[in-house]
């Protein structure tokens, strides 16, 4: 049987709040300036607890969070070692080359610009020696082997200690102004998809829909995309990270959109799978299976935090809850159930079978995105961002675009 209409009217852009203003952006920037000393104090206390005299942080997200220097979304591949942070108990330095020196002075006045020339390893080593560092934590997955060896050779008396995600672990706990920006970015995405709905019809291409969705976000408050837009129809929707093609939509197919906006440096991420013109009973049953799976994790979260004891389930427990409802079998998602989001699209915490048994941090924001993918036939995924605060006993869906099955076109 084929269903050609589902109850309920289609959402409209005005259902999802307003675009951020210049006043909002300035208020959020001021909040970062005010909280940055506390962020650094917490970071230094955590380092001291691990008996580390210094840290080398290589993520541009950490650079913005702890020092205030901002890099564009496309700067990571071309910046080299510029933006790396060196943190000791009483000093903060940001590595730069000549392209970023003036920017560092302007945006990170609390950090000393450290020009590394053509040899970041030697520059870092000399800084460690000059600051009397005995043990320095750095990430072996982020620092190239040649740079690591150069640091070791220059600072022969310094023990280099492998640590992972030191800054990211701290960034997983979100401040109020961070939550506001993720919610604002989510609203930009919600409005953009609502604005796109009239364009979704048989004969239009995946690529043209992806471009329309990107343009709608940029014209309505997004300073950038969180990542490239995915618009995948029919069998292409079975590719969890596929790219839009010139394929044209046909009646009876699904169209899967995975996209996000960036506002004030913070990102959103959502997935909606819509039915074009009609939906079969079998496809609707698959959709409902995904919805029930997502609802199982949301219910686990609500139940756990309702006591306001500060307790949170683990990321692995959330994944188990969803898989327990969806069951095993062909097509059930093999990727993680969810990921943290903020200054990066994918950051701590993780919700997956491989996640830690440690409780999730709080307050925090993460995605919940189960899916079913039947190769050469169909893919269905629903993704929402969830803000949780176990101490306050609150759970808020930042993604407001309806997740009920929807027929368009």
MOQUI-V362407 format. One record per residue. N is the residue number from 1. RES is the residue in three letters. SS is DSSP state (helix for helix, strand for strand, loop for the rest). Layout:
N,RES,SS
N,RES,SS
//
This chain:
1,UNK,loop
2,UNK,strand
3,UNK,strand
4,UNK,loop
5,UNK,loop
6,UNK,loop
7,UNK,loop
8,UNK,loop
9,UNK,loop
10,UNK,loop
11,UNK,loop
12,UNK,loop
13,UNK,helix
14,UNK,helix
15,UNK,helix
16,UNK,helix
17,UNK,loop
18,UNK,loop
19,UNK,loop
20,UNK,loop
21,UNK,loop
22,UNK,helix
23,UNK,helix
24,UNK,helix
25,UNK,helix
26,UNK,helix
27,UNK,helix
28,UNK,helix
29,UNK,helix
30,UNK,helix
31,UNK,helix
32,UNK,helix
33,UNK,helix
34,UNK,helix
35,UNK,helix
36,UNK,helix
37,UNK,helix
38,UNK,helix
39,UNK,helix
40,UNK,helix
41,UNK,helix
42,UNK,helix
43,UNK,helix
44,UNK,helix
45,UNK,helix
46,UNK,helix
47,UNK,helix
48,UNK,helix
49,UNK,helix
50,UNK,loop
51,UNK,loop
52,UNK,loop
53,UNK,loop
54,UNK,strand
55,UNK,strand
56,UNK,strand
57,UNK,strand
58,UNK,loop
59,UNK,loop
60,UNK,helix
61,UNK,helix
62,UNK,helix
63,UNK,helix
64,UNK,helix
65,UNK,helix
66,UNK,helix
67,UNK,helix
68,UNK,loop
69,UNK,loop
70,UNK,loop
71,UNK,loop
72,UNK,loop
73,UNK,loop
74,UNK,loop
75,UNK,loop
76,UNK,loop
77,UNK,loop
78,UNK,loop
79,UNK,loop
80,UNK,loop
81,UNK,loop
82,UNK,loop
83,UNK,loop
84,UNK,loop
85,UNK,strand
86,UNK,strand
87,UNK,strand
88,UNK,strand
89,UNK,loop
90,UNK,loop
91,UNK,loop
92,UNK,strand
93,UNK,strand
94,UNK,strand
95,UNK,strand
96,UNK,strand
97,UNK,loop
98,UNK,loop
99,UNK,loop
100,UNK,loop
101,UNK,helix
102,UNK,helix
103,UNK,helix
104,UNK,helix
105,UNK,helix
106,UNK,helix
107,UNK,helix
108,UNK,loop
109,UNK,loop
110,UNK,loop
111,UNK,loop
112,UNK,strand
113,UNK,strand
114,UNK,strand
115,UNK,strand
116,UNK,loop
117,UNK,loop
118,UNK,loop
119,UNK,loop
120,UNK,helix
121,UNK,helix
122,UNK,helix
123,UNK,helix
124,UNK,helix
125,UNK,helix
126,UNK,helix
127,UNK,helix
128,UNK,helix
129,UNK,helix
130,UNK,helix
131,UNK,loop
132,UNK,loop
133,UNK,loop
134,UNK,loop
135,UNK,strand
136,UNK,strand
137,UNK,strand
138,UNK,strand
139,UNK,loop
140,UNK,loop
141,UNK,loop
142,UNK,loop
143,UNK,loop
144,UNK,loop
145,UNK,helix
146,UNK,helix
147,UNK,helix
148,UNK,helix
149,UNK,helix
150,UNK,helix
151,UNK,helix
152,UNK,helix
153,UNK,helix
154,UNK,helix
155,UNK,loop
156,UNK,loop
157,UNK,loop
158,UNK,loop
159,UNK,strand
160,UNK,strand
161,UNK,strand
162,UNK,strand
163,UNK,loop
164,UNK,loop
165,UNK,loop
166,UNK,helix
167,UNK,helix
168,UNK,helix
169,UNK,helix
170,UNK,helix
171,UNK,helix
172,UNK,loop
173,UNK,loop
174,UNK,loop
175,UNK,loop
176,UNK,helix
177,UNK,helix
178,UNK,helix
179,UNK,helix
180,UNK,helix
181,UNK,helix
182,UNK,helix
183,UNK,helix
184,UNK,helix
185,UNK,helix
186,UNK,helix
187,UNK,helix
188,UNK,helix
189,UNK,helix
190,UNK,helix
191,UNK,helix
192,UNK,helix
193,UNK,helix
194,UNK,helix
195,UNK,helix
196,UNK,helix
197,UNK,helix
198,UNK,helix
199,UNK,helix
200,UNK,loop
201,UNK,loop
202,UNK,loop
203,UNK,loop
204,UNK,loop
205,UNK,strand
206,UNK,helix
207,UNK,helix
208,UNK,helix
209,UNK,helix
210,UNK,helix
211,UNK,helix
212,UNK,helix
213,UNK,helix
214,UNK,helix
215,UNK,helix
216,UNK,helix
217,UNK,helix
218,UNK,helix
219,UNK,loop
220,UNK,loop
221,UNK,loop
222,UNK,loop
223,UNK,loop
224,UNK,strand
225,UNK,strand
226,UNK,loop
227,UNK,loop
228,UNK,loop
229,UNK,loop
230,UNK,strand
231,UNK,strand
232,UNK,strand
233,UNK,strand
234,UNK,helix
235,UNK,helix
236,UNK,helix
237,UNK,helix
238,UNK,helix
239,UNK,loop
240,UNK,loop
241,UNK,loop
242,UNK,loop
243,UNK,loop
244,UNK,loop
245,UNK,loop
246,UNK,loop
247,UNK,loop
248,UNK,strand
249,UNK,loop
250,UNK,loop
251,UNK,loop
252,UNK,loop
253,UNK,loop
254,UNK,strand
255,UNK,strand
256,UNK,strand
257,UNK,strand
258,UNK,strand
259,UNK,strand
260,UNK,loop
261,UNK,strand
262,UNK,strand
263,UNK,strand
264,UNK,loop
265,UNK,loop
266,UNK,strand
267,UNK,strand
268,UNK,loop
269,UNK,loop
270,UNK,strand
271,UNK,strand
272,UNK,strand
273,UNK,strand
274,UNK,strand
275,UNK,strand
276,UNK,strand
277,UNK,loop
278,UNK,loop
279,UNK,strand
280,UNK,strand
281,UNK,helix
282,UNK,helix
283,UNK,helix
284,UNK,helix
285,UNK,helix
286,UNK,helix
287,UNK,helix
288,UNK,helix
289,UNK,helix
290,UNK,helix
291,UNK,helix
292,UNK,helix
293,UNK,helix
294,UNK,helix
295,UNK,helix
296,UNK,helix
297,UNK,helix
298,UNK,helix
299,UNK,helix
300,UNK,helix
301,UNK,helix
302,UNK,helix
303,UNK,helix
304,UNK,helix
305,UNK,helix
306,UNK,loop
307,UNK,loop
308,UNK,loop
309,UNK,loop
310,UNK,loop
311,UNK,loop
312,UNK,loop
313,UNK,loop
314,UNK,strand
315,UNK,helix
316,UNK,helix
317,UNK,helix
318,UNK,helix
319,UNK,helix
320,UNK,helix
321,UNK,helix
322,UNK,helix
323,UNK,helix
324,UNK,helix
325,UNK,helix
326,UNK,helix
327,UNK,loop
328,UNK,loop
329,UNK,loop
330,UNK,loop
331,UNK,loop
332,UNK,strand
333,UNK,loop
334,UNK,loop
335,UNK,loop
336,UNK,loop
337,UNK,loop
338,UNK,strand
339,UNK,strand
340,UNK,strand
341,UNK,loop
342,UNK,loop
343,UNK,loop
344,UNK,loop
345,UNK,loop
346,UNK,loop
347,UNK,strand
348,UNK,strand
349,UNK,strand
350,UNK,strand
351,UNK,strand
352,UNK,loop
353,UNK,loop
354,UNK,loop
355,UNK,loop
356,UNK,loop
357,UNK,loop
358,UNK,loop
359,UNK,strand
360,UNK,loop
361,UNK,loop
362,UNK,loop
363,UNK,loop
364,UNK,strand
365,UNK,strand
366,UNK,strand
367,UNK,strand
368,UNK,strand
369,UNK,loop
370,UNK,loop
371,UNK,strand
372,UNK,strand
373,UNK,strand
374,UNK,strand
375,UNK,loop
376,UNK,loop
377,UNK,loop
378,UNK,strand
379,UNK,strand
380,UNK,strand
381,UNK,strand
382,UNK,loop
383,UNK,strand
384,UNK,strand
385,UNK,strand
386,UNK,strand
387,UNK,strand
388,UNK,strand
389,UNK,strand
390,UNK,loop
391,UNK,loop
392,UNK,loop
393,UNK,loop
394,UNK,strand
395,UNK,strand
396,UNK,strand
397,UNK,strand
398,UNK,loop
399,UNK,loop
400,UNK,loop
401,UNK,loop
402,UNK,loop
403,UNK,loop
404,UNK,loop
405,UNK,loop
406,UNK,loop
407,UNK,strand
408,UNK,strand
409,UNK,loop
//
